[in-house]
Amino acid sequence: MDVVTRRLHIRDLCAEDLPAMTEMWTDPDVGRFMGTFGPRTAAQTAAWLDEVMCHNRAQPRFVHDTAIIVAETGQCAGWIGCGPSDEPVGEYDFAYALRPAWRGYGYAREALTAMLAFFLRDLAVSSVWGQCDAGNHRSAAVMRAAGMTPIEASAEGDPRFRADHSWRPPRSAAKRSA
């Protein structure tokens, strides 16, 4: 996957992303809001990165785990991933996380908007959904700002959001490339 937006380059994760992914996955806020999802130690992060790079090479390809690169600096701000859902909420689900220094600049919204456009338009996935911890108001705001529709909360009370083919990107649309 290779998507370019106004400020970001969203590309497949690679081995060079390990330091940034380790910083992100070992951050206490990521652990607090991601629950049991994702690695928690440097060793687990290295194993996770190897696994997702393998999934990214699979043919046919269903899962996309990508680095969110800030175009101006070339630095990795975080990760966004999307793949087939195990729950009947939507065909695909997604998750994302940013490194601490890159939060609050709108990068998560921009990356999510680009990811939704890629899956709903380019890959013709019927629907994409995500949820966040009930205490993670910033992630709920990101999903709303990306144009997703709130749906019924999870059994635990965590907010869920969904987008389907009726979804339209907010003002800043992604410019897609190879």
ABEGO torsion letter per residue (X at the ends): XBBBBAABBBBBBBAAAAAAAAAAAABAAAAAAAEABEBABAAAAAAAAAAAAAAAABOBBABBBBBBBBAAAGBBAEBBBBBBBABAABABBBBBBBBAAABGAGAAAAAAAAAAAAAAAAAGBABBBBBBBAABAAAAAAAAAAGBBBBBBBAAGBBBBBBBAABBBBABBBBBBX
